[in-house]
Amino acid sequence: MQPSRFVSPHLPQFPESLWRATTELPSFPRLNEDIQVDIAIVGAGIVGITTAYLLSRQGCKVALFEAGSILNGTTGHTSAKISAQHGLLYDELLNHFGEEKTQMHYQANRDAKDFIQNTVSNLNIECDLKPESAFLYMEKDDELQKLQKEFDAYVKLGIPGQWRDKLPIPLNVSGAIEMPDQAQFHPLHYLKPLVDEILKAGGQIFEHTTITTLKKDGPFTLTTYRGKHKVRCSHVVSASHFPFYDGGGMYFTRLHAMRSYVVAFQPNTTFAGGTYLSADEPKRSLRTASWNGEELVLAGGENHKTGQSMCTHSHYEGLEEFGRELFGVKSIPFRWSAQDLVTLDKLPYIGQITSGDEGIYVATGFNKWGMTQGTLSGMILSDQILGKGNPYTPLYTPSRFNADPSIKNVVVQNADVAKHFVAGKVGLVQRSAEDLKPDEGAVITHNGKRAGGYKDTKGNLYLVDTTCTHLGCEVEWNEGERSWDCPCHGSRFNYEGEVIEGPATDPLEKLDKDA
């Protein structure tokens, strides 16, 4: 076994999600012929699978297309809380949207939670679904006013909640809000039976099938990577996390990508129950999960913009230290990370991709709360495709634009993109491939030019051009995940240059190490 690259000797060398490690998923073929369906759904996470499940039940001919393996993206790496408590949110939404729309957002998340619970009951799904109170807490006295404003918003909106001066767990806080009747579950154990139901209803699923182009020609033709095969359909759903098709919606200016981390550990002391989220920085999240008959505590947080953290190892170590201080740590069998997309106004984009693109739908930007809002997306999109009215359609339409905060945030967000674009082009690089140790990656100089290098544990060298294939920013090395991450729009590539996360669809150019 290779030694851990972490300062802490207790963290696993390689990232692995608890959910993926404890779920045996079926495999599906690559698309190898032209096909025609009613609805093509691109992306097989919680949005794509929920949408396909609902539509296939209504007799629609549905096909799901996944660029990698199903449930291996953000859905397979979530913390899997089912909650309408999304941090310091409702006070902000009240100020920007008013009482009626903010109340609708709360109710929409409640509806999604009810849908999950009803589906579990109707299909007799065993997924460790467990009711829990959710706690939003503040540690810093000088910021307690923010939490008090959030509680005032609960009262004004009629959201069930209680103010708490103490938590059930051994963490000293200035105050907390308890939202009762929330939940947690094993997301893949929940979604795997939905996959089975899709297949029973005649739905098709294709893995390792990247959709790269969409042509509107009566009505739609999708083309797989490098034009190998075509899919004809009447409706298209982009459930690919970052939209695979933009349609002039300029989504890369309206979304930014965030990374977050999870450490799953066996505690020395008993966890008192509940799910927890800090309202102040650094972000911290807690919940439990079952593993081999024992209870694990999942400590999450350490959020940062994708490609904009110099030392990703330190985020895992920070979470280990947090867990060790609270509960003590026997062992840490799992660590993993996830990528989330955040919109300009913190509400997701769900619906017709642009006002002029009938029949093309998108769901994205869940601001780290994909279990409820991904489920909600499936409910809304299936209603829209079936021609049913849905009360939440106007609230989440991607065509909305709210002057406050959208104008401010789009300016700030794109100024940040410009800064990283320029910095990546002019930064000095002093390392070479010879400087790399086994299992180390870095931006290096190769033949006088900037390049990305990774040397595996056997000493094999992988070289890539560090120019992101989306819009030309320079990617940075993510040591914790062994990936190349773009700080501009969040594309990610493995050390060989293959796409992990969009918006990029083309791999990084491989460089000849002997040239």
N, C-alpha and C positions, 0 to 999 in steps of 0.2 A: 504493500500500500504506500502511495506517495504521502509524504508528510503534509499536514495542513499548511496552507499559505497564510492563514490567519495568525494574528498575535495570540488569540485564544486557541488553545489546543482542543477545545470541546466542540467546535463547530464543524459540521461535515465539510469535506473538501469540495464536493460537488452539490449544486442546488438540486433539490427534488421536492415536488409538492406532495404533501400528505394525501391529497385527494387523488392524484394520479397514481401514487404508489399503492393505494388500497382499492383500486378499481380496475377490473379486467374488462376492457372495452373491445368491441368487435372492430375488425379492420374492413375497409371498403376499397373497391378497385379505383384505379385512375380512369377518368373518362377516356375511352379509346375509340369513340365514334361520334358522329353528329347525332343529336337527339332533339326532340321537340316535346315541350311540357307546357302546362298552363302557367306555372310560376317557378322561376329560378331564384333560389335563395343562396347568396354568396356569403359564406361564413357559417361554421357549425359550432357556435358557442350557445349560450343561453338564449340569445335573441333568435338566431336562425332555427334552433331546434324547437323553441316554443312556437314560433310562427309556423313552421312546417307541421308541427303537431296539430295546431288548431285548424289549419287549412286542409290538411289531409283528412281530418275527421268530417269535413264538409264535402268530401268527394272530389277535391281538386287534385289534379295531377301535378305533384310537386317534386322538384329535385333540389338537393342540397349539395353545394360545392365547397370543399374545404381545401385551402392551399397546402396545409400540412396534415395533421391528424385531428380528428374531431376532439373537441373539449381539451385542447392542449394550449389554448391561448389564455387570455385573462380569466375566462370562466374556470379553467383548471388550476388557476393560481390565485384565486380570490381568498379573502378571509371568511367569506360565506356567511355574513350576517343578513338576516331578513328584517329590515328595520326601516321605519320612517323617521328615525332620528339621525340626521346627516350632519352633525356638527353644528356650528353657529350659522344657521341657515335661515330660519323662519323670520327673524327680525330683519335681516337683509332683504328677503323676498317681499316682506310687507312694505318696506320703503320703496322698492323698485316696481312692484306689480300691484300692490293694493291687497285688501283683505280677501276679496272673492277668489282671485287667482291663486293666492298663497294657500288658502283653504283647500282649493282644488288639488294643488300639488300634494298636500298631506293626504287627502283622501285617495288620490291615485295610487300612492304607495301603499296605503292600507288595502286597497282593492287588489293590488298585486300580491300582497301577503296572503290575503284570503284565497286568491286563485291557487297559490302554491299549496296551501293547507288543504283545499278541496281536492286538488289533483292527487295529492298524497293519499287522501282518504279514498277517493274513487278508484284509484289504480292499486290500492294496497301496497304502496311503495315503502320500503324500509330504508330510510335515509337519515336516521338519527335526528329527525325533526323534533326540536325541543323548545317549548316556550321559555322565554327569558325576559327579564326587565333589562332595558338598555339604559346605561348611565353616561351622561355627558358631564365631565367634571373639569374644574379649573383648579390648578395648584397655586397660581400666583395671586396674591392678595391685590396687587395693583391693577389686575386685569379682570377682577371679579365682576365689575360693572357690565362687561360684555355678556357674561353668562346671565346676569340679572335681566338684561334687556331681552335675551333669548327666552327666558322664562315668562317675561311679560307678554311676549308674542304668543307663547303657548296659551296663556290665559285669554288673550284677546281673540284668538282663533278657536278657542274651545278644544285645544289639543290636550288629551289626558296626560297629566304629568304632575310630579310632586317635587318640591324643593327639598334637597337633602344637605345636611351639614357634614355628614360622614358617609363613607362608602362601606359596603360589606367586606371589602378586601382591605388589607393593611397598607393603605396609601393615604397619606395626609393631604387633604384638599381644603380649599377655601369655600367650596360649595359645589353642588352637583344637581342636575336635573334627572330624575328617574322617569322614563317613559315605559309604562307597563305593557305587557302583552305583545312583546316583540319575539323574535325567534332566531334560531341558528340551525344549520343542517349540514349534511354532507352533499355538496352540490352535484357531484358526478353520480352518486347513488340515486339522486332524484332525477337527473336528466337521462340516464341510461334507459330506464323504462319508457321514457317518452320517445327515444330513438326506436325502441322496439315497436311502439305503437305506430310510428310513421311508416315503418317497413310493412307492418300488417295491413295498413291502409293503402299500400301500393306505392308509397313514396320511394324515391331513389336517393342514395347518398354516394358521393364520390369524394375520395381523399386524394391528396397530392395533385390536385387539379386547380391551377391558378387561373382565374378569370382576369384578363388584362384589358379587354376592350368591349365596349357596348356600342352597337350601331342601331339607330332607329330606322328600321326599314319595313314596317308593317307587321307587327309593331317593333319587335326587338330581336337582335342577334348578338349573342355573347360569344366571344372568341377566347379560347384558352391560350396560355403562354406560347408565344412564337407561332400563333395561328394554326395550331395542329387540328383543333376540332371546334365545331360551332354548336351553340345551343339556341334553338328558336323558342320564344316564349311570349306570352301576353303581358306578364307582369314580372318585374325584377325587384328583388329586395337586397339592398346592401347591408349585410349584417357582419361585415368584415372588420369590425372595430373601426379603424380609419376607413372612410368610404373608398371603395375600389374605383368608383366613378364619381367625378366631381360635378359634371353637368353645368359648369359655370357658376356653381354655388360658392366657390372660393373657400372650401372647408379648411384648407391649410392655413388660412388667415383667421379662422374662427374657432380653432381648436388648439390646445396645447397639451403635450404629453407629459405625464408625471410617472415616476417610478416610486414604488413603495416595497417594503420588505417584511417578511414574516420569519420568525424563529419559533419552532414547535419544540417544547421541552417538557420533560417529566419533572413536576415540582416536588420539592421535599415536604411541603405543607399542603393542606387541603385548600382548594379553591372554593370560595363561598357561593359561587353562582353569579349569573348575570353576564352581560357584555358591557364593555367599557370603551370610551373614546375620550381622549383629552381635547379640551377646547383651546389650550395654549400650546406653545412650541417647547420642545420638539414633540411632534405628533406621536401618540401612543394609543394602541388598540389592544384589547384583551378579550378572549373567549376561550372555551374549552372544546376539546374534541376527543373521541374515543380512538384508541389504537391498540390492537392486540389485547383487548380487555382492560387496558389501563387508560387513565385520563392524562391527556396532554393539555398544556396551556399554550395557546397561540398568541405570541406577542408580536404585534405589527406596528408599522409606522415608518419613521425616518424618510418622509417624502422629499423628493426633489425633482426638478425638471429633468427629463431624459437627456443624457449626454452632458449634463452640467454638474457632475460630482466627480471630484478628482480621485476619491478613494472609496469605492463601493463596499469594500470589506468592512470599513468602519461602521457602516449602517447595521450590518448584522451584529457586530460586536457591541454596539450601543444597545440593541434589543436584548442581547444576552445579559448584559450588565443590569438592565432594567428588571428582567425576570429574576435574576439572581438576588437582587436587593429585596424584592417583594416576597418571593416564595422559596428561594433556594432552588438549585438545579441539580437533578440527578444525572440527566443525560439530555442530549439534543439530537434526536434522530433525523430531524428535517429542517431545512431552511430553503426558502424560495423567494422570488420577487414577482411583481406584476406591473403591468403598464396600464394606466388609465388615462382617458381623455377628458378634458375639462372645457366646457363651452364658455362663451363670453359672459353669459348671465347666470351660469350655474344650473340652468335647466337643460335637460337633454334635448337633442334634435331628433324628433320622431315624426315621420310622415313623408309626404311627397318631397323628393330631394330638392327641387326648385319649383317655383310657381308655374313654370311652363313645361314641366316634364311629367305629364300624366302617365301613370303606370310604372314609374320608377320611385322606389321608396328607400328610406334610409333610417337607421337608428344608431345613434352614437352620442358620445359625450355624457357619460353617466356620473362623472365626478366622483368616482370610486364606489358607487352604490349600484352595481350592476345586477345584483340578485333581484331586487324589487323592480328597478327601472328597465332591466333587460326583459323581465317577465311582462311588465307593462307594455313594452314595445311590441312584443308578440301579440298582445291583446289588441292594441290599437291598430297595428298594421294589418292583421287578419281581418278586422272589421272594415277597414278602408278598402281592402282588395275585394271583399265580398259585397261591398256597396252598402254596408250598415253604418248608421250614424254612431259616432263615439263622442261622448261629452268632453274628452280630453284632447281631441284633435286640435282645436285652436290654440290651446296653451302651449303645446309642444311643437307646433309646426316649424320646420326648419327655415321657413321664409320670414319668420318674425324678425324684427330688429327693434330693440328698445334703446332709445337714445342714451339712457342712463341705466346700466353701466356700459352698454355695448361699444359706444364710440370711444370712451376712455380706455377700455380694455383692449380693443383692437389696435389702438395706437401703441400702448405699452407693449403688447405681445409682439407686434411686428418690429418695434424698435429693438427688442431683445433678439429677434431673429437676425436682424441686420448686424447687430453687434457680434454675434457668434459667427456669422458668415464671414465678416472681415477678419476677425481674430484668427479663424482657422486658416485663412489664406496667407497671413503675414507672420504667424508665429514661428519662432526659431526652433529647429529640431536638431539636436546634437547627438542623439543615439543612433547606433547602427545595428544591423542584424546580429553582428558578432557580440553585441552587448547583452542580448537577450539570454536569460537563464531558462532551463526547462520549465514548461508551464507558465510562461510569462509572455505578455503581449504589450506592445507600445507603438506609438507613432515614431517612425525611424526615418533616416535618410537612406535611400537606395538609389544608386547611380545618380547622385546629386539631386534627387527629387524626393518630396514627401511621400511616404508609403506607410502602410500598416503592416506590422509584423507580429506573428505569434509563433512561438516555438513550443511544440507539445512535449509531453513527459518523456518521449523517446528521442527528443532533439530534432524532430522533423520541423522544417520551417515553412510557414504559410505567409505569403505576401499578397496584399491587395492594394488597389488604388483607394485612398481614403476619401475620394470625392463621392458624396452621396448621389445615387442615381435618380433621386427625386427632383431636387432643384439645385444641386451643386454645392451644398454646404460640406464642410469637412467633418467626418465622423471622428469620434474619440473612443478609446479603448475602455471597456467596462470589465474590470478585473474580476469582480465578483461573479459575473455570468459568462465570462469569456466571449464577449460579443463586441461588435462595433456599433456605437449608438450615435445617432445624429442629434445635435443639440438644437437644431432649427425646428424640425417638424416631427421628430420622434421615430423616424425609421430606424430599424435595428437589423443587423446582419450577424451571422455566426462568423467564426474566425476564418472560415474558407470563403466568406463573402456572400453566402446565400441569405435570402431575405427571411427574417424572423417576424418582423412587424412592418406594416406599411406606414405611410403612404407609398413608399417605393415598391415597385413591382419587379424591377430588374436587379440582379445581383451586382455586387461590387466587382470591378474588373480585377481578375487575377493577374499577378505580375510574375514574370519568370525570374526566379531567384538566381539563375545562372547568367542572366542577360547583363 
